[in-house]
Amino acid sequence: MARICELTGKRPMKGSKIWRSGKAKREGGIGTHITAITKRRFFPNLQRVKAVVNGEVRYIRVTAAAIKKGLVVKPLKRTWKKDAAPKAA
C-alpha cells in the first residue's frame, strides 16, 4: 500500500541528513564543517479514519493536516444497539 494521502495527494519526499562537526564561530570556534550527507525520506503523517466517501462509509488513509483542515467528513455516531441474542420462536 502506497504512503499517499487519499485527499491531498501528499507522498513521501526525498531529503538528506547533514552531519556537522566543529564549534560555531559565534560560540568562539573556528566554524562548523559538513562531514557527511546521507539520503533519507520524509513520510506524511497518515492516519486511518472512517469517513463518508461518495455517500458510503469506508476507511481512508489521510494526513493529519487534512483532518485538521476539515477535509474529512466523518459519519454519524450509531445510536441503536445490537440485540443481545435473537429469540428462538
PyRosetta script that sets phi, psi and omega in degrees:
from pyrosetta import init, pose_from_sequence

init()
pose = pose_from_sequence("MARICELTGKRPMKGSKIWRSGKAKREGGIGTHITAITKRRFFPNLQRVKAVVNGEVRYIRVTAAAIKKGLVVKPLKRTWKKDAAPKAA")
pose.set_psi(1, 129.7)
pose.set_omega(1, -177.6)
pose.set_phi(2, -73.1)
pose.set_psi(2, 148.8)
pose.set_omega(2, 179.1)
pose.set_phi(3, -89.8)
pose.set_psi(3, 67.1)
pose.set_omega(3, -177.4)
pose.set_phi(4, -126.2)
pose.set_psi(4, 136.6)
pose.set_omega(4, 176.8)
pose.set_phi(5, -72.2)
pose.set_psi(5, 131.9)
pose.set_omega(5, -176.9)
pose.set_phi(6, -75.7)
pose.set_psi(6, -16.1)
pose.set_omega(6, -179.9)
pose.set_phi(7, -102.3)
pose.set_psi(7, -47.3)
pose.set_omega(7, -175.2)
pose.set_phi(8, -95.4)
pose.set_psi(8, -21.5)
pose.set_omega(8, -179.0)
pose.set_phi(9, 82.6)
pose.set_psi(9, 10.9)
pose.set_omega(9, 178.1)
pose.set_phi(10, -64.1)
pose.set_psi(10, 141.4)
pose.set_omega(10, -178.6)
pose.set_phi(11, -139.7)
pose.set_psi(11, 171.4)
pose.set_omega(11, 179.6)
pose.set_phi(12, -59.9)
pose.set_psi(12, 144.0)
pose.set_omega(12, 179.0)
pose.set_phi(13, -114.7)
pose.set_psi(13, 151.1)
pose.set_omega(13, 177.1)
pose.set_phi(14, -87.9)
pose.set_psi(14, 149.7)
pose.set_omega(14, 177.9)
pose.set_phi(15, -161.8)
pose.set_psi(15, -167.5)
pose.set_omega(15, 178.9)
pose.set_phi(16, -145.6)
pose.set_psi(16, 152.2)
pose.set_omega(16, 176.0)
pose.set_phi(17, -103.1)
pose.set_psi(17, 123.6)
pose.set_omega(17, -176.1)
pose.set_phi(18, -105.6)
pose.set_psi(18, 124.2)
pose.set_omega(18, 178.1)
pose.set_phi(19, -96.0)
pose.set_psi(19, 128.4)
pose.set_omega(19, -179.8)
pose.set_phi(20, -122.7)
pose.set_psi(20, 150.1)
pose.set_omega(20, 174.1)
pose.set_phi(21, -134.8)
pose.set_psi(21, 158.2)
pose.set_omega(21, 180.0)
pose.set_phi(22, 107.3)
pose.set_psi(22, 174.8)
pose.set_omega(22, -178.5)
pose.set_phi(23, -111.5)
pose.set_psi(23, 137.5)
pose.set_omega(23, -178.2)
pose.set_phi(24, -61.9)
pose.set_psi(24, 149.2)
pose.set_omega(24, -178.9)
pose.set_phi(25, -62.8)
pose.set_psi(25, -37.5)
pose.set_omega(25, -178.3)
pose.set_phi(26, -68.9)
pose.set_psi(26, -15.6)
pose.set_omega(26, 177.2)
pose.set_phi(27, -98.6)
pose.set_psi(27, 7.2)
pose.set_omega(27, 176.1)
pose.set_phi(28, 97.4)
pose.set_psi(28, 9.8)
pose.set_omega(28, -179.0)
pose.set_phi(29, -97.3)
pose.set_psi(29, -170.1)
pose.set_omega(29, -178.4)
pose.set_phi(30, -92.5)
pose.set_psi(30, -9.3)
pose.set_omega(30, 179.7)
pose.set_phi(31, 116.4)
pose.set_psi(31, 155.5)
pose.set_omega(31, -179.9)
pose.set_phi(32, -89.5)
pose.set_psi(32, 153.0)
pose.set_omega(32, 179.2)
pose.set_phi(33, -132.5)
pose.set_psi(33, 143.1)
pose.set_omega(33, 177.1)
pose.set_phi(34, -79.5)
pose.set_psi(34, 127.3)
pose.set_omega(34, -179.0)
pose.set_phi(35, -105.9)
pose.set_psi(35, -25.8)
pose.set_omega(35, -179.7)
pose.set_phi(36, -159.9)
pose.set_psi(36, 149.8)
pose.set_omega(36, 174.5)
pose.set_phi(37, -131.0)
pose.set_psi(37, 122.8)
pose.set_omega(37, 177.8)
pose.set_phi(38, -117.9)
pose.set_psi(38, 143.6)
pose.set_omega(38, -179.6)
pose.set_phi(39, -76.4)
pose.set_psi(39, 147.9)
pose.set_omega(39, 176.7)
pose.set_phi(40, -151.6)
pose.set_psi(40, 173.0)
pose.set_omega(40, 179.1)
pose.set_phi(41, -125.1)
pose.set_psi(41, 141.5)
pose.set_omega(41, 176.2)
pose.set_phi(42, -103.8)
pose.set_psi(42, 118.5)
pose.set_omega(42, -176.5)
pose.set_phi(43, -96.7)
pose.set_psi(43, 144.0)
pose.set_omega(43, 175.4)
pose.set_phi(44, -71.6)
pose.set_psi(44, 152.4)
pose.set_omega(44, -178.8)
pose.set_phi(45, -82.2)
pose.set_psi(45, 81.8)
pose.set_omega(45, -175.9)
pose.set_phi(46, -83.4)
pose.set_psi(46, 138.9)
pose.set_omega(46, 177.1)
pose.set_phi(47, -127.4)
pose.set_psi(47, 146.5)
pose.set_omega(47, 177.7)
pose.set_phi(48, -98.0)
pose.set_psi(48, 112.5)
pose.set_omega(48, -176.6)
pose.set_phi(49, -127.0)
pose.set_psi(49, 153.5)
pose.set_omega(49, 176.1)
pose.set_phi(50, -87.4)
pose.set_psi(50, 126.7)
pose.set_omega(50, -176.3)
pose.set_phi(51, -142.2)
pose.set_psi(51, 162.4)
pose.set_omega(51, 175.9)
pose.set_phi(52, -91.9)
pose.set_psi(52, 115.9)
pose.set_omega(52, 179.8)
pose.set_phi(53, -125.8)
pose.set_psi(53, 120.3)
pose.set_omega(53, -178.6)
pose.set_phi(54, 53.3)
pose.set_psi(54, 39.5)
pose.set_omega(54, 176.8)
pose.set_phi(55, 83.2)
pose.set_psi(55, -3.8)
pose.set_omega(55, 178.7)
pose.set_phi(56, -121.4)
pose.set_psi(56, 151.7)
pose.set_omega(56, -178.3)
pose.set_phi(57, -90.2)
pose.set_psi(57, 126.1)
pose.set_omega(57, 176.4)
pose.set_phi(58, -153.0)
pose.set_psi(58, 166.1)
pose.set_omega(58, 178.1)
pose.set_phi(59, -85.4)
pose.set_psi(59, 135.9)
pose.set_omega(59, 175.2)
pose.set_phi(60, -131.7)
pose.set_psi(60, 157.2)
pose.set_omega(60, 177.6)
pose.set_phi(61, -104.6)
pose.set_psi(61, 113.7)
pose.set_omega(61, -178.5)
pose.set_phi(62, -131.2)
pose.set_psi(62, 159.9)
pose.set_omega(62, 178.6)
pose.set_phi(63, -76.3)
pose.set_psi(63, 157.5)
pose.set_omega(63, 177.9)
pose.set_phi(64, -63.6)
pose.set_psi(64, -32.0)
pose.set_omega(64, 178.4)
pose.set_phi(65, -64.0)
pose.set_psi(65, -38.2)
pose.set_omega(65, 178.6)
pose.set_phi(66, -66.6)
pose.set_psi(66, -36.6)
pose.set_omega(66, 178.3)
pose.set_phi(67, -66.9)
pose.set_psi(67, -43.3)
pose.set_omega(67, -179.5)
pose.set_phi(68, -65.0)
pose.set_psi(68, -35.7)
pose.set_omega(68, 179.5)
pose.set_phi(69, -71.6)
pose.set_psi(69, -17.0)
pose.set_omega(69, -179.7)
pose.set_phi(70, 89.1)
pose.set_psi(70, 21.4)
pose.set_omega(70, 179.4)
pose.set_phi(71, -76.1)
pose.set_psi(71, -18.6)
pose.set_omega(71, -178.1)
pose.set_phi(72, -93.4)
pose.set_psi(72, 125.5)
pose.set_omega(72, 176.0)
pose.set_phi(73, -97.8)
pose.set_psi(73, 110.2)
pose.set_omega(73, -177.3)
pose.set_phi(74, -84.1)
pose.set_psi(74, 148.2)
pose.set_omega(74, 179.7)
pose.set_phi(75, -74.0)
pose.set_psi(75, 162.4)
pose.set_omega(75, 177.9)
pose.set_phi(76, -69.7)
pose.set_psi(76, 150.0)
pose.set_omega(76, 177.5)
pose.set_phi(77, -71.7)
pose.set_psi(77, 142.4)
pose.set_omega(77, -179.7)
pose.set_phi(78, -77.4)
pose.set_psi(78, 131.8)
pose.set_omega(78, -177.6)
pose.set_phi(79, -104.0)
pose.set_psi(79, -22.2)
pose.set_omega(79, -177.5)
pose.set_phi(80, -86.9)
pose.set_psi(80, 155.3)
pose.set_omega(80, -179.3)
pose.set_phi(81, -106.8)
pose.set_psi(81, 147.3)
pose.set_omega(81, 175.2)
pose.set_phi(82, -72.8)
pose.set_psi(82, 148.8)
pose.set_omega(82, 175.6)
pose.set_phi(83, -66.7)
pose.set_psi(83, 141.6)
pose.set_omega(83, -179.7)
pose.set_phi(84, -61.8)
pose.set_psi(84, -49.8)
pose.set_omega(84, 177.2)
pose.set_phi(85, -154.5)
pose.set_psi(85, 135.2)
pose.set_omega(85, 177.4)
pose.set_phi(86, -66.8)
pose.set_psi(86, 135.4)
pose.set_omega(86, -178.5)
pose.set_phi(87, -78.8)
pose.set_psi(87, 135.6)
pose.set_omega(87, 178.2)
pose.set_phi(88, -78.6)
pose.set_psi(88, 138.5)
pose.set_omega(88, -177.2)
pose.set_phi(89, -85.3)
pose.dump_pdb("model.pdb")
